[in-house]
Structure formats: C-alpha cells, structure tokens
C-alpha cells in the first residue's frame, strides 16, 4: 500500500485525525442499476428522518467542519463533500451518477458521514501521499468545479501536488471507466457515524458487489 505521511502543521491542526486507507484491484465501468437503487433507498431513508438543520449535527460532518475552522477555512463557503451530498438529497435534488467507483464511494461517504478520497492508484505520482494544509494560489482542479481555492483546506498531495481535499478530489487522479486499481481514503477527523471496522466492512462490500474488487487491502493510519 502507498505510504501515508503527515506534515507537522497537519498533525498540529488535526491531532485526532485518522485515515482508513483502502486499496483494491477493480473494474471501472458504468454505474449498475443495483447501485443506483441502493443509493436511492438510502436517500429516501435520510429524507424520512432528517431535515437540513440536522445535517451538521452528524458526528462525521461536525468533526470535519470543526477541522476546517482550525485550518482557517469557512465550512459554509467550502462545504465538505459529504455535507454537499446530504444537502442535495434533503433538497430532493438527487446525486449525479458518475461511474461505479465514484458512486460506490459517494454512498459510503453518505453512510459514514466522512469525506472520501477516491483515486485512480495508477495516476498517483510517487511512492507516498502527504497530508498537509493548502497553500495560497496552489493549483488545483476540482472534479466538476474547475480551479478550486485550496488555501487553508486539509489537502492530500502526491509527488506532483494536491490530489484530494474533503471538499473535492482533483481531476488529475480521478477514477473513470478505465480505472483498474483504486485508492480510497476515508478521512475521519475524530468522530464518524460508524465504527472504523464497520466502515471498512461496508467499503469492502460495496467495492466487491459493484466494482468487482479483488486483492482488497486496508489499514487505519493516524496523524
């Protein structure tokens, strides 16, 4: 598995952070109807028990928003991705269908309340990823967002530059239908809506069921 490193600045700002790191061989492709149906069922269950005001009280979302504030980023302007998706669901706007890998990650993120990085492992440069703090004018192209201001965001970098933030992953390392090896990072800033072992088990189920995953490896890495 790829090495996970932390800058001293990141460790000081997110001392309770831990990452569930998952790597697997997969078959990227179109999103199967069964996965879309499962996402829709979970969305309906959220709509039955939650209102917009409840979203930021979820443990995983609250912990991520608190981390944003410590890093110096306004979580109301740059919402974590799991919060963005939850708001779309409760506003009955639905989620975008992307591909089986991205959509399996989105469902896991909604369930555990944590942001996920979902990366094409073969597009990552170098032998390690490093968690740090976004710099002023650091170049970063968010998926579906264009140039993203990552200053003061928690950020994951490879040897070239930023590949992931809790707000949006980078286009450069995004998964698509040609992806054959995946890296998933579940970013837990202290609290989550599920136990780590349960997140791991659910990730394995989703990747196996919808992405033909084999050779699945996982571990928890702490700041």
BELKAMO-V982273 format. One record per helix or strand of 3 or more residues. SS is the DSSP state (A for helix, B for strand). FROM is the first residue (numbers start at 0). TO is the last residue. If there is no record, write none. Layout:
ss:SS from:FROM to:TO
ss:SS from:FROM to:TO
This chain:
ss:B from:2 to:5
ss:A from:7 to:12
ss:B from:17 to:24
ss:A from:32 to:48
ss:A from:51 to:56
ss:A from:58 to:70
ss:A from:80 to:89
ss:A from:99 to:111
ss:B from:114 to:119
ss:A from:120 to:122
ss:B from:127 to:132
ss:B from:153 to:156
ss:B from:161 to:164
ss:A from:170 to:172
ss:B from:180 to:187
ss:A from:195 to:210
ss:B from:213 to:221
